[in-house]
């Protein structure tokens, strides 16, 4: 439990690091240690999608040809329209819409696995 907590703290530090760590994470996508590979992909997704990621939504599934990751995130849209109030002035109307969407990533061992 102590080791897992320490690993989770390090992952969280990478997620919120002010430095660009994405390239280093990508370099570990095909690591032979499956636990490390899973943690690297999760950290990468959490870093790129913060603060839009739905907490606890990152899922990993092993397949014979590699790793499949999926996650849920919130996407915001802002729409603007001019609304007339009858007094010959147009007031801008701003509406914010939020949609839940799914993202996915596949890390394959070799291009030979693609048909």
Secondary structure by P-SEA (a helix, b strand, c coil): caaaaaaaaaaaaaaaccccaaaaaaaacccccaaaaaaaaaaaaaaacccccccccbbbbbcccbbbbbbbbbbbbbbbbbbbccccbbbbbbbbbbbbbccbbbbbccccccc
